Amino acid sequence: MPIMNGLDEARELKQVMPKVPLIMYSSFGDAFAEEQARLIGISEVVSKSQPVAILVSKARRLLYRNAA
């Protein structure tokens, strides 16, 4: 991202839309990055090394949970 990184952008989005679930889809899969994401309020973390079906599954679960 040219202006800010994903974690900084997530902070901004959570201030503007606190109820919208966010998924971090990242090539960084370490525990520190995941902990930082959770502290910011990111709902799910998916590594780009995981199958895309996991990303889709988590997105669906978050959408259906919030729609109910």
C-alpha positions, 0 to 999 in steps of 0.5 A, spaced: 500 500 500 503 506 497 501 511 503 500 506 509 500 499 511 494 494 512 495 495 520 494 502 519 489 502 514 485 497 519 485 502 525 482 507 520 477 503 518 475 501 525 474 508 527 470 510 521 466 503 521 467 499 528 462 494 526 464 492 520 468 485 520 475 486 517 479 480 515 487 481 514 489 477 508 497 477 508 503 474 507 506 475 514 504 469 518 507 470 524 504 470 531 506 478 532 503 480 526 496 476 528 496 479 535 497 486 533 491 485 528 487 482 533 488 488 538 486 493 532 480 489 532 481 485 525 476 479 526 480 474 522 487 473 519 488 469 513 495 467 510 496 467 503 500 461 503 493 458 506 488 455 500 483 461 498 477 456 500 479 458 508 479 466 506 472 465 503 470 460 508 472 465 514 468 471 510 462 467 509 462 466 516 463 473 518 458 476 513 452 471 516 454 472 523 453 479 522 447 479 518 443 474 523 
